[in-house]
Amino acid sequence: MNGKYVFPTILGVIALITACASFFAYGHGVGLLNPQGVIARQERALMLSAAVIMLVVVVPVFVLTFGIAWRYRASNTRAEYRPNWEHSRAQELVWWVVPMVIIALLAVVTWRVSHTLDPFRPIDSRTPELTVEVVALDWKWLFIYPAQGIATINYLAIPEKTPIAFKLTSDAPMNAFWIPQLGGQEMAMPGMVTQIHLMADAPGTYEGFSSNISGAGFASMHFPVYSMNTSDFTAWAARTQQVSSLLTFTAYKQLAQPSQNTAAAFFRVTDPYLYTDIVMQYMMPTASTSVSRMAAPAP
């Protein structure tokens, strides 16, 4: 490499890395790096810890890469040419032991933190958790609030500092539920119920969407998440319950038909087994609704 290009190249790479790091560190357009919930905050800490540990190898490699390129540039006639380099046990030891130690450290840290962030594990809090039943449709999201007797389409409201227990299923191809600023994603599958527990730290508006490609309307399968204080959430739920139309299983079947760019909609729900019927229709497709309910546990 010609010597006159090495130093500018090094400066350019350093400037690019610094600019990218500064941009992402302040969460510009990257929800993962701008957490607004206890789960997302711990996930970011895990990612940053893993990155710092890996930099123990990455930084020396880049330093040596540019250092060697500078030392053995074409214009440096003082660089010693040694084609018959002998085997060095000390260097082999460094090359093998250091990466092994780093991998072991990463494994231990990731294992411990990942188990504490198990999506099925409830969040420790003195505030009682709120259950939200989620159904992934083509191509929209249905949210059912069993305790409040309401349901929404492409609109999720939650109280701040309250653990939210999401129950996830799908009445369409397998999908993935994700609110990056509150926590990780979780799959939603027909005939099955999975869980994820999240909590927002403060009032705010966040973005939720599908992170699993599911067909033509996938790009429009997103929804706003409104974190409210407890009194505002209670008032919103009461208002929604009073003014919304009734969502029955028959009405749900019509609602579940494929549609794109679906506007937010609100319903009241009087049937406590609505979510059970949605799940069990694939478990017992030839059974009647009453048999389906007898086979399923009470919500």
C-alpha positions as CSV (number, residue, x, y, z in Angstrom):
1,M,0.0,0.0,0.0
2,N,1.3,3.4,-0.9
3,G,2.2,5.4,2.2
4,K,0.4,8.5,1.3
5,Y,-3.0,6.7,1.4
6,V,-2.6,4.8,4.6
7,F,-2.9,7.7,7.1
8,P,-6.0,9.3,5.5
9,T,-7.6,5.9,5.3
10,I,-7.1,5.3,9.0
11,L,-8.5,8.7,9.9
12,G,-11.5,8.2,7.6
13,V,-12.3,4.8,9.1
14,I,-12.0,6.2,12.7
15,A,-14.2,9.2,11.8
16,L,-16.8,6.9,10.2
17,I,-16.9,4.6,13.3
18,T,-17.1,7.5,15.7
19,A,-20.0,9.1,13.7
20,C,-22.0,5.9,13.5
21,A,-21.4,5.2,17.2
22,S,-22.5,8.7,18.2
23,F,-25.6,8.5,16.0
24,F,-26.8,5.1,17.4
25,A,-25.8,5.8,21.0
26,Y,-28.4,8.6,21.2
27,G,-31.1,6.3,19.7
28,H,-31.7,8.2,16.5
29,G,-34.4,6.0,14.8
30,V,-33.3,2.9,16.6
31,G,-35.8,1.8,19.3
32,L,-33.4,-0.9,20.6
33,L,-31.0,1.8,21.7
34,N,-33.6,4.1,23.2
35,P,-35.4,1.8,25.7
36,Q,-38.5,3.0,27.6
37,G,-39.1,-0.1,29.7
38,V,-37.4,-2.3,32.2
39,I,-37.1,-5.3,29.9
40,A,-35.7,-3.3,26.9
41,R,-33.3,-1.5,29.2
42,Q,-31.8,-4.8,30.4
43,E,-31.7,-6.1,26.8
44,R,-29.7,-3.0,25.7
45,A,-27.3,-3.5,28.7
46,L,-26.7,-7.1,27.5
47,M,-26.0,-6.0,24.0
48,L,-23.6,-3.3,25.1
49,S,-21.8,-5.6,27.5
50,A,-21.4,-8.2,24.8
51,A,-20.1,-5.6,22.4
52,V,-17.5,-4.3,24.9
53,I,-16.3,-7.8,25.6
54,M,-15.9,-8.5,21.9
55,L,-14.0,-5.3,21.4
56,V,-11.1,-6.9,23.4
57,V,-10.5,-8.8,20.2
58,V,-11.8,-6.4,17.6
59,V,-9.8,-3.3,18.6
60,P,-6.3,-5.1,18.6
61,V,-7.1,-6.6,15.3
62,F,-7.9,-3.3,13.7
63,V,-4.9,-1.6,15.4
64,L,-2.6,-4.4,14.1
65,T,-4.2,-4.2,10.6
66,F,-3.5,-0.5,10.2
67,G,-0.2,-0.8,12.0
68,I,1.1,-3.5,9.7
69,A,-0.2,-1.7,6.6
70,W,1.7,1.4,7.8
71,R,4.9,-0.3,8.7
72,Y,5.1,-2.4,5.6
73,R,4.0,0.2,3.1
74,A,5.9,0.3,-0.2
75,S,7.7,3.5,0.7
76,N,9.1,2.2,4.0
77,T,12.5,0.7,3.0
78,R,13.5,0.2,6.7
79,A,10.8,-2.6,7.2
80,E,12.5,-5.9,7.6
81,Y,11.4,-8.6,5.2
82,R,11.3,-12.0,6.9
83,P,9.6,-14.6,4.7
84,N,10.8,-17.6,6.8
85,W,9.0,-16.7,10.0
86,E,9.3,-19.4,12.6
87,H,6.5,-20.9,14.7
88,S,5.9,-19.1,18.0
89,R,4.1,-21.0,20.8
90,A,3.6,-17.7,22.7
91,Q,1.7,-16.2,19.8
92,E,-0.3,-19.3,19.2
93,L,-1.2,-19.3,22.9
94,V,-2.5,-15.7,22.7
95,W,-4.4,-16.4,19.4
96,W,-6.3,-19.3,20.9
97,V,-6.6,-18.7,24.7
98,V,-7.8,-15.1,24.5
99,P,-10.8,-15.8,22.1
100,M,-11.7,-18.9,24.2
101,V,-11.8,-16.9,27.4
102,I,-13.9,-14.2,25.7
103,I,-16.3,-16.8,24.3
104,A,-16.6,-18.4,27.7
105,L,-17.3,-15.0,29.3
106,L,-19.9,-14.2,26.7
107,A,-21.6,-17.5,27.2
108,V,-21.9,-17.1,31.0
109,V,-23.2,-13.5,30.8
110,T,-25.6,-14.2,28.0
111,W,-26.9,-17.4,29.7
112,R,-27.6,-15.7,33.0
113,V,-29.2,-12.5,31.6
114,S,-31.3,-14.4,29.0
115,H,-32.9,-16.5,31.7
116,T,-33.8,-13.5,33.8
117,L,-35.4,-12.0,30.6
118,D,-37.5,-15.1,29.8
119,P,-40.6,-13.7,28.1
120,F,-42.8,-16.1,30.1
121,R,-41.4,-14.7,33.4
122,P,-43.6,-12.2,35.1
123,I,-42.1,-8.8,36.0
124,D,-41.6,-8.2,39.7
125,S,-43.8,-5.2,40.7
126,R,-46.1,-4.2,43.5
127,T,-48.6,-3.1,40.8
128,P,-51.0,-5.9,39.7
129,E,-50.3,-6.9,36.1
130,L,-52.7,-6.2,33.2
131,T,-53.6,-9.0,30.8
132,V,-53.9,-8.2,27.1
133,E,-54.8,-10.9,24.6
134,V,-53.3,-10.4,21.2
135,V,-54.4,-11.9,17.9
136,A,-52.2,-11.5,14.8
137,L,-54.5,-11.3,11.7
138,D,-54.0,-10.6,8.0
139,W,-52.8,-7.8,8.2
140,K,-53.6,-6.2,11.5
141,W,-53.5,-6.7,15.2
142,L,-56.4,-7.4,17.5
143,F,-56.0,-6.5,21.2
144,I,-58.5,-7.8,23.8
145,Y,-58.7,-6.5,27.3
146,P,-60.6,-9.2,29.3
147,A,-60.7,-7.3,32.6
148,Q,-61.9,-4.1,30.9
149,G,-64.4,-5.8,28.5
150,I,-63.0,-4.0,25.4
151,A,-61.0,-4.8,22.3
152,T,-59.1,-2.7,19.7
153,I,-57.7,-3.0,16.2
154,N,-54.2,-1.6,15.5
155,Y,-54.3,0.5,18.7
156,L,-52.7,-0.5,22.0
157,A,-53.1,1.5,25.2
158,I,-51.4,0.5,28.4
159,P,-50.9,2.1,31.9
160,E,-47.4,3.2,32.8
161,K,-45.4,1.3,35.4
162,T,-47.7,-1.6,35.2
163,P,-46.6,-5.1,34.2
164,I,-48.4,-6.2,31.0
165,A,-49.0,-9.9,30.4
166,F,-49.5,-10.3,26.7
167,K,-51.1,-13.6,25.5
168,L,-50.2,-14.1,21.9
169,T,-51.9,-16.2,19.2
170,S,-52.5,-15.9,15.5
171,D,-55.5,-16.4,13.2
172,A,-53.3,-16.1,10.1
173,P,-49.7,-17.2,9.2
174,M,-47.2,-17.3,12.0
175,N,-46.3,-13.8,13.0
176,A,-44.1,-11.9,15.5
177,F,-45.2,-9.3,18.0
178,W,-42.6,-6.6,18.8
179,I,-42.4,-3.2,20.6
180,P,-38.7,-2.5,20.4
181,Q,-38.6,0.3,23.0
182,L,-40.3,-2.0,25.6
183,G,-38.7,-5.3,25.0
184,G,-38.0,-8.2,22.7
185,Q,-40.2,-9.9,20.1
186,E,-42.3,-13.1,20.6
187,M,-43.9,-15.4,18.0
188,A,-47.6,-15.8,17.5
189,M,-48.9,-19.0,16.0
190,P,-52.4,-20.4,15.2
191,G,-53.8,-22.8,17.7
192,M,-51.2,-21.9,20.3
193,V,-50.8,-19.3,23.1
194,T,-47.4,-17.8,23.9
195,Q,-46.6,-15.0,26.3
196,I,-44.4,-12.0,26.8
197,H,-44.3,-9.6,29.7
198,L,-43.4,-5.9,29.2
199,M,-43.7,-2.7,31.1
200,A,-43.4,1.0,30.2
201,D,-41.5,3.3,32.5
202,A,-43.4,6.5,31.8
203,P,-46.2,8.0,29.6
204,G,-45.2,8.1,26.0
205,T,-46.0,6.9,22.4
206,Y,-44.1,4.0,21.0
207,E,-44.2,1.9,17.8
208,G,-45.2,-1.7,17.6
209,F,-45.2,-3.9,14.5
210,S,-44.8,-7.3,13.0
211,S,-41.2,-8.5,12.7
212,N,-42.1,-11.6,10.6
213,I,-42.9,-11.3,6.9
214,S,-46.4,-12.6,6.5
215,G,-47.5,-11.6,3.0
216,A,-48.7,-8.7,0.9
217,G,-49.9,-6.5,3.8
218,F,-46.9,-7.1,6.0
219,A,-45.5,-3.6,5.6
220,S,-48.7,-2.0,7.0
221,M,-49.0,-4.3,10.0
222,H,-48.0,-1.8,12.7
223,F,-49.7,0.0,15.5
224,P,-49.1,2.8,18.0
225,V,-48.6,2.0,21.6
226,Y,-49.8,4.7,24.1
227,S,-48.5,4.5,27.6
228,M,-50.8,6.5,29.9
229,N,-50.9,7.2,33.6
230,T,-53.3,4.9,35.5
231,S,-56.2,7.4,35.8
232,D,-56.1,8.2,32.0
233,F,-56.0,4.6,31.1
234,T,-59.0,3.8,33.3
235,A,-60.9,6.7,31.8
236,W,-60.0,5.6,28.3
237,A,-61.1,2.0,28.9
238,A,-64.4,3.1,30.4
239,R,-65.1,5.5,27.5
240,T,-64.3,2.8,25.0
241,Q,-66.5,0.3,26.7
242,Q,-69.5,2.7,26.5
243,V,-69.3,4.0,23.0
244,S,-68.0,1.0,21.0
245,S,-69.9,-1.6,19.0
246,L,-70.1,-5.2,20.3
247,L,-67.5,-7.7,19.2
248,T,-68.9,-11.3,19.1
249,F,-67.3,-14.3,17.6
250,T,-69.4,-14.0,14.5
251,A,-68.4,-10.4,14.1
252,Y,-64.8,-11.4,14.8
253,K,-64.9,-13.8,11.8
254,Q,-65.8,-11.0,9.5
255,L,-63.2,-8.7,11.1
256,A,-60.5,-11.4,10.6
257,Q,-60.8,-11.3,6.8
258,P,-57.6,-10.0,5.1
259,S,-57.2,-6.3,4.8
260,Q,-54.4,-3.8,4.5
261,N,-53.8,-0.4,6.1
262,T,-56.7,-1.0,8.5
263,A,-57.6,2.0,10.6
264,A,-57.8,1.8,14.4
265,A,-61.2,0.4,15.6
266,F,-62.7,-0.1,19.1
267,F,-65.2,-2.6,20.4
268,R,-66.8,-3.7,23.7
269,V,-66.5,-7.4,24.6
270,T,-69.1,-9.2,26.8
271,D,-68.0,-12.8,26.0
272,P,-65.2,-13.8,28.3
273,Y,-64.5,-16.8,26.1
274,L,-63.9,-14.9,22.9
275,Y,-60.2,-15.4,23.0
276,T,-60.6,-19.0,23.9
277,D,-62.8,-19.5,20.8
278,I,-60.3,-17.9,18.6
279,V,-57.6,-20.2,19.7
280,M,-59.7,-23.4,20.0
281,Q,-61.1,-23.1,16.5
282,Y,-58.0,-24.7,15.2
283,M,-57.7,-27.2,18.1
284,M,-61.2,-28.6,17.6
285,P,-62.4,-27.3,14.1
286,T,-65.4,-29.6,13.9
287,A,-66.6,-29.0,17.5
288,S,-69.3,-26.6,18.5
289,T,-68.4,-23.5,20.4
290,S,-69.9,-24.9,23.6
291,V,-67.7,-28.0,23.4
292,S,-64.7,-25.9,22.6
293,R,-65.3,-23.9,25.8
294,M,-65.7,-27.0,27.9
295,A,-62.4,-28.3,26.6
296,A,-60.5,-25.1,27.4
297,P,-59.7,-23.7,30.8
298,A,-61.6,-20.6,32.0
299,P,-59.9,-17.4,31.1
